[in-house]
């Protein structure tokens, strides 16, 4: 992995600048937002913040962040989850909770999925945190053809999918292990995410792991079919 900006760990990085048009929740007025977006839900016409299902990969992603406590201080984790397979396609760790961290996770997700052409048009749903409304992050979404969708201020339910994933990480990793250093925490979080993607079975994925489910899709199998031997 490479370092991006102020120490965020990611798989690949790009630095982009421009402004991003964001559509009002009522689906009537397209407004160009400079700085932070208004304190209301911001979604794409025809979508709803809690409309979680996705019929295939690279249709709907969810982004959010959490903290990892170590004896050397807190690390911040930003993650991107593909709703189609429940796979964590991007993540980044940094000493700072900012737009560069969120951008790092997004850049890794785009790289993992094969670049702009493979993911153009994907909807990325997040809360209205400053890291997701910052110019650098909105610019990256525009450049990559990613459509931003944002939940209502103060409503965790709008982002419940990835909130639940972070709760799983907290229960299984953060509460069971003690991290003496940030370096140890980085390594363990990365290993846990890799294990989750390869081994964690989901009923929505036909009792396959996220990566196993994607392999089944490429083989033309439906979610409910028995995995090939």
C-alpha positions as CSV (number, residue, x, y, z in Angstrom):
1,X,0.0,0.0,0.0
2,X,1.0,3.6,-0.5
3,X,0.7,6.7,1.7
4,X,-1.5,9.5,0.7
5,X,-1.5,13.1,2.0
6,X,-1.1,13.3,5.8
7,X,-0.4,9.6,6.4
8,X,-3.5,7.9,5.2
9,X,-3.0,4.3,4.1
10,X,-4.6,3.3,0.9
11,X,-4.3,1.2,-2.2
12,X,-4.1,4.0,-4.8
13,X,-4.5,7.8,-4.9
14,X,-5.5,10.6,-7.2
15,X,-5.6,14.4,-6.5
16,X,-8.5,16.1,-8.3
17,X,-10.1,19.5,-8.3
18,X,-13.4,20.9,-9.5
19,X,-16.9,21.5,-8.2
20,X,-19.7,19.0,-8.0
21,X,-23.4,19.5,-8.8
22,X,-25.6,17.9,-6.1
23,X,-29.3,17.4,-6.6
24,X,-31.8,18.5,-4.0
25,X,-33.7,15.8,-2.1
26,X,-37.0,16.8,-3.7
27,X,-35.5,15.9,-7.1
28,X,-36.5,19.2,-8.7
29,X,-33.6,21.6,-8.5
30,X,-30.0,20.9,-9.3
31,X,-27.7,23.2,-7.3
32,X,-24.0,23.6,-7.3
33,X,-22.8,23.5,-3.7
34,X,-19.5,25.1,-2.7
35,X,-18.3,24.2,0.7
36,X,-20.7,22.2,2.9
37,X,-24.1,20.9,1.6
38,X,-27.3,22.1,3.2
39,X,-28.4,20.3,6.4
40,X,-31.0,18.0,4.7
41,X,-30.9,14.7,2.9
42,X,-29.3,15.0,-0.5
43,X,-30.1,12.1,-2.9
44,X,-30.4,11.3,-6.6
45,X,-33.8,11.4,-8.2
46,X,-35.3,7.9,-8.0
47,X,-33.3,6.8,-5.0
48,X,-34.1,6.9,-1.2
49,X,-31.5,7.1,1.6
50,X,-32.8,3.8,3.1
51,X,-33.2,2.0,-0.2
52,X,-30.4,-0.4,0.6
53,X,-30.6,-3.3,-1.8
54,X,-28.5,-3.4,-5.0
55,X,-29.0,-5.9,-7.8
56,X,-25.3,-6.2,-8.8
57,X,-21.8,-4.9,-7.8
58,X,-20.7,-1.4,-8.6
59,X,-24.2,0.0,-8.4
60,X,-24.4,1.2,-4.8
61,X,-21.6,1.9,-2.4
62,X,-21.8,3.1,1.2
63,X,-19.1,5.1,3.0
64,X,-18.5,5.9,6.6
65,X,-15.8,6.1,9.3
66,X,-14.9,5.0,12.8
67,X,-12.1,5.2,15.3
68,X,-9.5,2.6,16.4
69,X,-8.0,3.2,19.9
70,X,-4.3,2.5,20.5
71,X,-1.8,3.3,23.2
72,X,-0.3,5.8,20.9
73,X,-3.6,7.6,20.3
74,X,-6.5,7.2,18.0
75,X,-6.5,6.1,14.4
76,X,-9.3,6.9,12.0
77,X,-10.7,4.4,9.6
78,X,-12.7,5.3,6.5
79,X,-14.4,2.4,4.6
80,X,-16.4,1.9,1.4
81,X,-18.7,-1.0,1.2
82,X,-20.3,-2.4,-2.1
83,X,-23.9,-3.2,-1.3
84,X,-24.1,-5.7,-4.1
85,X,-21.7,-8.2,-2.4
86,X,-21.2,-6.7,1.1
87,X,-17.5,-6.4,0.2
88,X,-15.3,-3.7,1.6
89,X,-13.8,-2.4,-1.6
90,X,-11.9,0.5,-0.1
91,X,-10.5,1.6,3.2
92,X,-7.9,4.0,4.6
93,X,-6.3,4.6,8.0
94,X,-5.0,7.9,9.2
95,X,-4.2,10.0,12.3
96,X,-6.6,12.6,11.0
97,X,-10.4,12.4,10.3
98,X,-10.6,14.6,7.2
99,X,-11.4,14.6,3.5
100,X,-8.0,13.1,2.6
101,X,-8.9,10.0,4.6
102,X,-12.3,9.6,2.9
103,X,-10.7,10.3,-0.4
104,X,-8.1,7.6,0.2
105,X,-10.7,5.0,0.9
106,X,-12.6,6.1,-2.3
107,X,-9.4,6.0,-4.4
108,X,-8.7,2.4,-3.2
109,X,-12.3,1.4,-4.0
110,X,-12.0,2.7,-7.5
111,X,-8.6,1.0,-8.0
112,X,-9.9,-2.3,-6.6
113,X,-12.8,-2.2,-9.0
114,X,-10.7,-1.6,-12.1
115,X,-10.8,2.1,-12.5
116,X,-13.3,4.7,-13.7
117,X,-14.7,2.8,-16.6
118,X,-15.7,-0.1,-14.4
119,X,-17.5,2.0,-11.8
120,X,-18.9,5.0,-13.6
121,X,-22.4,5.8,-12.4
122,X,-22.1,4.0,-9.1
123,X,-24.1,5.7,-6.3
124,X,-22.0,6.4,-3.1
125,X,-24.2,7.0,0.0
126,X,-22.7,8.7,3.0
127,X,-23.7,11.0,5.9
128,X,-23.2,14.7,5.6
129,X,-19.9,14.8,7.4
130,X,-17.4,17.5,6.4
131,X,-15.1,14.9,4.8
132,X,-17.8,13.9,2.3
133,X,-18.9,17.5,1.5
134,X,-15.3,18.8,1.1
135,X,-14.3,20.1,-2.3
136,X,-11.6,17.5,-2.8
137,X,-13.9,14.6,-2.2
138,X,-16.8,16.0,-4.3
139,X,-14.3,16.7,-7.1
140,X,-13.0,13.1,-6.9
141,X,-16.5,11.8,-7.2
142,X,-17.2,14.0,-10.3
143,X,-13.9,12.9,-12.0
144,X,-14.6,9.2,-11.4
145,X,-18.3,9.4,-12.5
146,X,-19.5,8.6,-8.9
147,X,-22.9,9.9,-7.9
148,X,-23.1,11.2,-4.4
149,X,-26.1,10.5,-2.1
150,X,-26.3,11.8,1.4
151,X,-28.5,11.0,4.3
152,X,-30.3,13.4,6.6
153,X,-28.3,15.1,9.4
154,X,-28.5,13.1,12.6
155,X,-30.1,10.0,11.0
156,X,-27.8,7.0,11.4
157,X,-30.5,4.8,9.9
158,X,-29.9,6.3,6.4
159,X,-26.4,4.8,6.5
160,X,-27.3,1.7,8.6
161,X,-25.6,-0.8,6.3
162,X,-22.0,0.4,6.8
163,X,-22.8,1.5,10.4
164,X,-23.6,-2.2,11.0
165,X,-20.4,-3.3,9.4
166,X,-18.3,-1.0,11.6
167,X,-20.2,-2.3,14.6
168,X,-19.1,-5.8,13.6
169,X,-15.5,-4.7,13.3
170,X,-15.8,-3.0,16.7
171,X,-17.2,-6.1,18.4
172,X,-14.9,-8.6,16.8
173,X,-11.6,-6.7,16.7
174,X,-11.6,-3.5,18.7
175,X,-13.1,-4.9,21.8
176,X,-11.2,-8.2,21.8
177,X,-7.7,-6.9,21.0
178,X,-5.4,-4.4,22.6
179,X,-3.2,-2.3,20.2
180,X,0.0,-1.1,21.8
181,X,1.0,0.9,18.6
182,X,-0.7,2.4,15.6
183,X,1.5,0.2,13.4
184,X,0.0,-2.9,15.0
185,X,-3.5,-1.6,14.7
186,X,-3.0,-0.8,11.0
187,X,-1.8,-4.3,10.3
188,X,-4.6,-6.0,12.2
189,X,-7.4,-3.9,10.7
190,X,-6.1,-4.6,7.2
191,X,-5.8,-8.3,7.9
192,X,-9.3,-8.4,9.5
193,X,-10.9,-6.7,6.5
194,X,-9.1,-9.1,4.1
195,X,-10.4,-12.1,6.1
196,X,-13.9,-10.6,6.2
197,X,-14.0,-10.2,2.4
198,X,-12.7,-13.7,1.8
199,X,-14.3,-15.7,4.5
200,X,-17.4,-14.0,6.0
201,X,-20.6,-15.6,4.7
202,X,-23.8,-13.7,4.2
203,X,-27.3,-15.0,3.7
204,X,-27.9,-12.2,1.2
205,X,-25.0,-13.6,-0.8
206,X,-26.3,-17.2,-0.9
207,X,-24.1,-18.0,2.2
208,X,-21.0,-17.0,0.3
209,X,-18.3,-14.6,1.3
210,X,-18.2,-11.2,-0.5
211,X,-15.4,-12.3,-2.8
212,X,-16.9,-15.8,-3.2
213,X,-20.2,-14.1,-4.2
214,X,-18.6,-11.9,-6.8
215,X,-16.8,-15.0,-8.2
216,X,-20.2,-16.7,-8.4
217,X,-21.7,-13.8,-10.2
218,X,-18.9,-13.9,-12.8
219,X,-19.6,-17.6,-13.2
220,X,-23.2,-16.8,-14.0
221,X,-24.7,-18.2,-10.7
222,X,-27.6,-16.7,-8.8
223,X,-27.3,-15.8,-5.1
224,X,-29.4,-18.8,-4.0
225,X,-27.5,-21.4,-6.0
226,X,-25.2,-23.8,-4.3
227,X,-21.5,-22.8,-4.7
228,X,-19.6,-24.9,-7.2
229,X,-17.3,-27.5,-5.8
